[in-house]
């Protein structure tokens, strides 16, 4: 049985002491493909470096809403992302989007970065990977006003029924992470039942959002199995069926052979 972790951050400093060992152990544990996600210029470059060094790692490049700087820099920063994204192992523009949980005072600038990176994805014929937190209404509005040609993924999607319904209607994939395993998570069963299996991805967002039963420890891609187990339980499918389906879904949206 093989698993595809559709969103991780092995470019994060929390892996600096043992990155190579963890990557090897993870691959040996049956997580045979994963995405390393950029969120600014330097992390996108690091993601590409890792993808270059490991045949089973792929990269995405982008500037997240929590890493935007100022309006005067937007054109140069997106030009740099475009250069990074020309690498053949870059499979999407991301993570990009809106975050009104951490940043409420620069919503217009967040939207401008989001819009321009959707335009970049369309120019490069790539899908997008979306970070949306407490910004469901504006996220959907932006996607309707600026349609991504290759669609994309809402990563670690918030358990918001309206957001998920709208995203499905727009043709997006929904990626679920550790929070669906949390004991205090609400509406998990209802949400998972809403999403067709052919639109589900699984992820860890490593080193963050560690699922039960390892919550509180540093996360890595081996824990994606617990996310898959939760989906299997709710959808009354075998773990192997969830592993196979999410693996194929990830390969499809990211155009990986």
Order of alpha helices (4+ residues) and beta strands (2+ residues): beta-alpha-beta-alpha-beta-alpha-beta-alpha-beta-alpha-beta-alpha-beta-alpha-beta-alpha-alpha
